[in-house]
Amino acid sequence: MYNTGMSDTDPRTSKEKNLSATELKTILFKHKTWLETNGHDGEQANLKDCQLKGAVLLGADLRNANLEGAYLYGAYLKNANLENSNLRGANFRGANFRWTNLKNADMK
């Protein structure tokens, strides 16, 4: 299970795309459907350049997601699955990756 750790009114001050907690939950739900249906339904998560500071993504299945340039400073990603995800240029400073699957993740 995951929790965004963000309220809909969190102030964000950066060039990244701002998402509300509701928007992030919707993206994660569509991505889960996309994974479960092998891409026939739902939508691949595109979190490129998104502001996700402090997000709690405990156990989130983000396989094959695009997180290029995302700002995940202090995010909690324990038990998350980021296998084959695009993490190029993402800021994970202070993030918790305990037991996170990063197999074949692109972190160049």
N, C-alpha and C positions, 0 to 999 in steps of 0.2 A: 504494500500500500504506500501511497505517497501523499504528501501534503506540500503545497507550494511554499508554505512558510511566509507568504506575502499577503497583505490585505489589498483590497481593491484601491485603496487610497495611498499606498506607499509612495512617497515622493522619490523621483529618480532624476538624477542630474548627470547625464552622460549622452554621448552620441548614439548609444545603442537604442534599439527599438524597445519601447516600454510596453509591457504586457500586464494586464490585470491578472489576478489570481484565477478568475473565471476563464479568461482567454487561454491561460496556460493549461488549465485542467481540460479544456476542450481540445487543445492541440494534443495533449497526452492521450486522451480518450480516442481520438481519431487515429493516432499513431498505433495504439494498441490494436485497434480494429484492422488497420493496414497490415500489421505483422501477422495477426491471426488468420487473415484471408489471403496471405501471400500477395498483397497488393491489389486485390480485386475490389475491395471496399476500403473505406476510411481514407486516410491521407498520411503520407510520410511526414514526420515532424521536421519542420524547417524553422529552427530557432536561431538562424544566422543573425548575428549582431544583436541578439536580444539581451535585455537587462534582466538577469536572474539572480541578483545579489542576495545571498542568504537563503535561497530557495531550499526547501526540504524535499528532496526527491528520493526518499528512502525506498529502495527496491524498485525504482522506476525502470521500465524496460524501454530503453532508448537505442536499441540495436538499429543500425543503419540510419540514425538521425543525423541531421545537419545542424551542428552547433558551432560552425565556423565563426570565430570572432565574438562568441557569446561571452557575457560578463557574469561569471559564476563565483565571484569573490565570496568566500565563506559558505559556499553551498554545502549541503549535507547530502552526499550521494552514496551513503552506506548501502551495500548490497545492490546497487544499481547495475544495469547491464548496458554498457556503452560499446559493445562489440561492433566492429566495422563502422563506427560513427566517425563523422568528420569533425574533429576537434581543433583544426588548424587555427591558430591565433586566438584561441579561447583563453580567458583569464580565469584560472582556477586557484588563485592565491588564497591560502587558508581553507581550501575546500577539504572535506573529509571523504576520502576514497576508500575507506576500510571495506574490504571484501568486494570492491567494485570490479566488474569484468571489463578490462580495457583491451581485450584480445583484438588485434588487427585494427585498433582505433588509429586514425591518422592524426598525429599530434605535431606535425612538422611546423 
